[in-house]
Amino acid sequence: MNDQNFEPLLTLYRASEFKGGREASLKVKDQAILDALVTCVNDPREFSVTLLTGDPDNIPLQSTVELSYGDPRGGRGVLADNLADLLTSPAARVREPGKYFLIDGKFAKADTAVPKNVLRYRKVLELIATLKKAAAYLDVESGTLVFVHGGKFELPARYTDKTIELVNEDALKKLVEFVGDDTHSEQKVAILETAVRNMLEHVEISVRFERLLAQLADLATKASDGYRLFVASFSYDKVRDTLEATKVEYATKIHKAFSDIQTQILSIPVATVIVATQMKQATKVGYEFWLNSAVLVGCWVFAVLVTFVLWNQFHTLGALSGEIKRQKETLTREYKDIAKNFADVFKFLDRRLKLQYWALSAVGVVLATGFVLAHVVYFQMTDPASNWISGTPTPSA
């Protein structure tokens, strides 16, 4: 049997008549109850069920037995007298247990009919999940939210089944929506953290959370007011100016990808085509042959070096393209409501990038053309090389 199975216990809990505390009467109405009873009684370490009356080896159907329930092994689930008993666990105050049963009201977590106090409990957990977004971390074992900006600040989730009635659901809804909205999300959680700290930093640590529950509407107002102040200080023109500066910066960088190699570009005709005119007619291996060969070797060296330079500039453009994309994503994430107003900046940069890609590609084509023409002239002017290619004997010097 799966060691995490809570179902046999749930079957017994639901069928039992509790007398106050953990002792109960159980009528074995059907085979399912009998099977669950035998399973649990035979493994007291796992299920912590004790048979007070009757023979564990002979329990007839339709009989009534007396039982005592203890706490099952932690991995199986939690048995609590009521919500107050459940909330004695610090971990349960910040995270609803995966499997549990409340004797008072006979409620299990998966039940569709949820008591009002459990609904309020879940609202408090929703509040804690919201505060967790603003906290540095949540220590589940101790049930404590820890904030670190401006110094370590702890907020233990200490509350009872009585104090959860203080929750203002409208204020909680506002806080959840406030933090859940993606617009300026980083600023919002920072504003919420500041509001929590300012409200509670002078309050005794043991009652901070209960004070927070009592003043939840005030917290929602402070968070909203803080955000309005942030928006008021946020300048549309400032963002526009920043993006215009970014536009000029990246346009300059893109332009430099071409201007940095202008000298090499202007040298391409000289090093490939024009230099070929310096070749002499060579009918044999002699001075003219070696002159022509030296010119061709120089053409090779130049072509290889310029190829490396072009390759490097293509990589530079690729890096700039990545940076521009990152800037665009940051703008969209932080100012999604107005990001579309600045789309023209990124369209301009995209056009500049494409133009430079085409320009560098054209330089590569010119280089390749000049390189090929230099070889054509060389083999036309240098008979020994032409003969070697064709396999014709060449007269010696």
C-alpha positions in Angstrom: 0.0 0.0 0.0 1.2 3.5 -0.7 2.7 4.8 2.5 1.3 8.2 1.8 -2.4 6.9 1.6 -4.7 8.9 3.8 -7.9 7.2 2.5 -8.3 4.4 5.1 -8.1 7.0 7.9 -10.6 9.3 6.1 -13.0 6.4 5.8 -12.8 5.8 9.6 -12.9 9.5 10.5 -16.1 10.1 8.4 -17.9 7.0 9.8 -17.0 7.7 13.5 -19.1 9.3 16.1 -16.7 11.4 18.2 -17.5 11.8 21.9 -15.3 14.8 22.4 -11.6 14.5 22.0 -10.1 11.6 20.1 -12.3 8.8 21.3 -15.2 7.7 19.1 -17.7 5.0 18.4 -17.6 3.3 15.0 -20.4 1.2 13.4 -18.9 -1.3 10.9 -21.7 -0.7 8.3 -20.0 -2.2 5.3 -16.9 -4.0 4.0 -15.1 -0.8 3.0 -15.2 0.4 6.7 -14.1 -3.0 7.9 -11.2 -3.1 5.5 -10.1 0.4 6.5 -10.4 -0.6 10.2 -8.4 -3.8 9.9 -5.7 -1.9 7.9 -5.4 0.9 10.5 -5.6 -1.3 13.6 -2.9 -3.7 12.3 -0.4 -0.8 11.7 -0.7 1.5 14.8 2.7 3.1 14.1 1.5 4.4 10.7 -2.2 5.1 11.4 -2.3 5.5 15.2 -5.7 3.9 15.6 -6.4 1.9 18.8 -9.2 -0.6 19.2 -10.7 -0.1 22.7 -13.4 -2.8 22.5 -13.7 -6.0 20.5 -11.3 -8.5 19.0 -9.1 -7.1 16.2 -9.0 -10.5 14.6 -12.7 -10.9 14.6 -14.7 -7.8 13.8 -18.1 -8.7 12.4 -20.1 -6.4 10.0 -22.8 -4.3 11.6 -21.0 -4.4 15.0 -20.0 -1.2 16.9 -16.5 -0.7 18.3 -14.9 1.9 20.4 -11.7 3.6 19.0 -9.1 6.0 20.1 -7.4 8.1 17.4 -3.9 9.5 17.7 -1.8 11.5 15.3 -0.9 9.5 12.2 2.6 9.5 10.8 3.3 12.9 9.3 3.6 11.8 5.8 0.0 10.4 5.7 -1.8 13.5 6.8 -3.0 15.5 9.8 -5.8 14.9 12.2 -6.9 18.0 14.1 -9.7 18.6 16.6 -10.6 21.8 14.8 -9.1 24.7 12.9 -7.6 26.1 16.1 -5.8 22.8 16.6 -4.5 22.8 13.1 -3.1 26.3 13.4 -0.9 25.3 16.3 1.6 24.2 13.6 3.7 27.1 12.3 3.9 25.4 8.9 0.1 25.1 8.6 -0.2 28.9 9.3 1.6 29.6 6.0 0.8 26.6 3.8 -2.4 24.5 3.9 -1.4 20.8 4.6 -1.8 18.5 1.7 -4.1 16.1 3.6 -5.9 16.8 6.8 -9.2 16.1 8.6 -10.9 18.4 11.1 -13.0 16.4 13.7 -15.1 19.5 14.3 -17.4 19.6 11.3 -15.8 16.4 9.8 -14.1 18.3 7.1 -11.3 17.1 4.8 -9.3 19.3 2.5 -10.8 17.8 -0.7 -14.4 18.3 0.4 -16.4 20.6 -1.8 -18.5 22.0 1.0 -16.0 24.2 2.8 -16.8 25.7 6.3 -16.6 29.5 6.6 -13.7 29.4 9.0 -11.7 27.3 6.5 -12.5 29.8 3.8 -11.2 32.6 5.9 -8.1 30.5 6.7 -7.5 30.2 3.0 -7.9 33.9 2.5 -5.1 34.5 5.1 -2.9 32.0 3.2 -3.7 34.0 0.0 -2.5 37.1 1.9 0.7 35.3 2.9 1.4 34.2 -0.7 1.0 37.9 -1.7 3.4 39.1 1.0 5.8 36.4 0.0 6.3 38.1 -3.4 7.6 41.1 -1.5 9.7 39.2 1.0 13.2 37.8 0.6 12.0 34.4 1.5 9.4 32.4 3.5 10.7 30.1 6.3 7.9 27.5 6.2 9.1 25.5 9.2 8.9 28.5 11.5 6.1 30.2 9.6 8.0 33.5 9.2 8.2 36.0 6.3 11.7 37.6 6.1 12.3 41.0 4.5 15.8 42.2 3.9 15.7 45.6 2.2 16.7 48.3 4.7 17.8 45.6 7.2 16.4 42.2 8.3 12.7 42.4 9.2 10.8 39.4 10.3 7.0 38.9 10.2 6.0 35.6 11.9 2.5 34.4 10.7 1.1 34.1 14.2 -2.7 34.1 14.2 -5.6 32.0 15.5 -9.0 30.8 14.3 -10.4 33.9 16.0 -8.1 36.5 14.5 -8.7 35.4 10.9 -12.1 36.9 11.3 -10.3 40.3 11.1 -9.5 39.8 7.4 -11.0 42.5 5.2 -11.6 40.5 2.0 -12.0 43.7 -0.2 -8.7 45.0 1.0 -7.1 41.6 0.4 -8.5 41.5 -3.1 -7.0 44.9 -3.8 -3.6 43.8 -2.6 -3.6 40.6 -4.6 -4.6 42.5 -7.8 -2.0 45.2 -7.0 0.9 42.7 -6.8 -0.5 40.4 -9.5 -0.5 43.1 -12.2 2.7 42.8 -14.3 3.0 46.6 -14.9 5.9 47.8 -12.8 5.8 44.6 -10.8 9.3 45.0 -9.3 8.4 48.5 -8.1 5.1 47.3 -6.7 6.6 44.6 -4.5 9.2 47.1 -3.3 6.4 49.5 -2.4 4.5 46.8 -0.6 7.5 45.8 1.4 8.1 49.4 2.4 4.5 49.8 3.5 4.6 46.6 5.6 7.8 47.6 7.3 6.6 51.2 8.0 3.4 49.9 9.5 4.9 47.2 11.7 8.5 47.9 12.5 7.7 49.4 15.9 5.1 46.7 16.7 6.1 43.8 19.0 7.1 40.9 16.8 4.7 38.4 18.4 1.6 40.5 17.4 2.8 42.0 14.1 0.7 39.7 11.9 -2.5 40.1 13.9 -1.9 43.9 13.7 -1.5 43.5 9.9 -4.8 41.6 9.7 -6.6 44.3 11.6 -5.1 47.0 9.4 -5.2 45.3 6.1 -7.3 48.1 4.5 -4.8 50.6 5.7 -2.0 48.5 4.1 -3.8 48.4 0.8 -4.3 52.2 0.9 -0.6 52.8 1.7 0.5 50.5 -1.1 -1.8 52.2 -3.6 -0.7 55.7 -2.5 2.9 54.6 -2.8 2.4 53.4 -6.3 0.6 56.7 -7.3 3.6 58.6 -6.0 5.9 56.4 -8.1 3.8 56.9 -11.2 3.7 60.7 -10.6 7.5 60.7 -10.6 7.6 58.6 -13.7 8.1 60.9 -16.7 6.9 59.9 -20.1 9.3 62.5 -21.6 12.1 61.1 -19.5 11.6 57.6 -21.0 11.4 59.2 -24.4 14.7 61.0 -23.8 16.3 57.9 -22.5 15.3 55.9 -25.5 16.4 58.6 -27.9 19.8 58.6 -26.2 19.8 54.8 -26.6 18.9 55.2 -30.2 21.8 57.5 -30.9 24.2 55.2 -28.9 23.3 52.1 -30.8 23.1 53.8 -34.2 26.6 55.0 -33.6 27.8 51.5 -32.6 26.1 50.1 -35.7 27.7 52.7 -37.9 31.1 52.0 -36.4 30.8 48.4 -37.5 31.3 49.8 -41.1 33.4 52.9 -40.5 36.0 51.0 -38.4 37.0 49.0 -41.5 36.7 51.8 -44.1 40.5 51.8 -44.7 40.4 48.1 -45.5 37.4 48.5 -47.7 39.0 51.3 -49.7 42.1 49.1 -50.1 40.2 46.3 -51.7 40.3 47.6 -55.3 44.0 48.5 -54.9 44.9 45.1 -53.3 43.0 43.0 -55.8 42.1 44.6 -59.1 44.5 47.5 -59.5 47.5 45.5 -58.2 46.8 43.0 -60.9 47.7 45.7 -63.5 51.3 45.6 -62.1 51.8 42.1 -63.3 54.1 41.5 -66.3 53.9 39.1 -69.1 56.0 36.1 -68.0 56.7 33.4 -70.6 59.1 31.5 -68.4 60.2 31.1 -64.8 62.2 34.3 -64.3 61.9 37.8 -62.8 58.4 38.5 -64.2 57.2 35.1 -63.0 58.3 35.8 -59.4 57.0 39.4 -59.5 53.6 38.2 -60.6 53.6 35.4 -58.0 54.6 37.9 -55.2 51.7 40.2 -56.3 49.3 37.3 -56.1 50.5 36.2 -52.7 50.1 39.7 -51.4 46.5 39.6 -52.8 45.9 36.4 -50.8 47.3 37.8 -47.6 45.1 40.9 -47.9 42.0 38.9 -48.8 42.4 36.6 -45.8 43.0 39.5 -43.4 40.0 41.4 -44.7 37.8 38.2 -44.4 38.7 37.9 -40.8 37.9 41.6 -40.2 34.5 41.2 -42.0 33.7 38.1 -39.9 34.5 40.0 -36.7 32.2 42.9 -37.8 29.4 40.5 -38.5 29.8 39.1 -34.9 29.8 42.7 -33.6 26.5 43.4 -35.4 25.1 40.1 -33.9 26.0 41.3 -30.4 24.4 44.7 -31.0 21.2 43.0 -32.3 21.1 41.0 -29.0 21.5 44.1 -26.9 18.8 46.0 -28.8 16.4 43.0 -28.4 17.1 42.9 -24.6 16.4 46.7 -24.3 13.2 46.2 -26.2 12.1 43.3 -23.9 13.0 45.3 -20.8 10.9 48.2 -22.0 8.0 45.9 -22.8 8.2 44.3 -19.4 8.5 47.4 -17.3 6.3 49.8 -19.2 4.0 47.6 -21.2 1.2 50.1 -21.2 3.3 52.7 -23.2 5.9 50.4 -24.9 4.0 50.6 -28.2 4.6 54.4 -28.3 8.3 53.8 -28.7 8.2 51.1 -31.3 9.6 53.5 -33.9 12.9 53.7 -32.1 13.5 50.0 -32.4 12.2 49.9 -36.0 14.9 52.5 -36.9 17.6 50.5 -35.2 16.4 47.3 -36.9 16.6 49.0 -40.3 20.1 50.3 -39.5 21.2 46.8 -38.6 19.8 45.3 -41.8 21.5 48.0 -43.9 24.9 47.3 -42.2 24.5 43.6 -42.8 23.8 44.3 -46.5 26.8 46.7 -46.7 29.2 44.2 -45.1 27.8 41.5 -47.4 28.4 43.7 -50.4 32.0 44.3 -49.3 32.4 40.6 -49.1 31.1 40.2 -52.7 33.5 42.9 -54.0 36.4 41.3 -52.2 35.6 37.9 -53.6 35.2 39.4 -57.1 38.5 41.3 -57.0 40.2 38.1 -55.6 38.9 36.1 -58.5 39.9 38.7 -61.1 43.4 38.9 -59.7 43.8 35.1 -60.3 42.4 35.4 -63.8 44.9 38.2 -64.7 47.7 36.2 -63.0 47.1 33.1 -65.1 46.7 35.1 -68.3 50.0 37.0 -67.7 52.0 34.1 -66.2 52.6 31.3 -68.7 54.5 29.0 -66.3 51.6 29.0 -63.9 49.0 28.6 -66.7 51.1 25.8 -68.2 51.4 24.1 -64.8 47.6 24.2 -64.4 47.1 22.8 -67.9 50.0 20.3 -67.7 52.0 21.9 -70.5 55.9 21.9 -70.0 57.4 25.2 -69.2 60.8 26.4 -70.6 63.3 27.0 -67.8 65.0 30.4 -67.1 
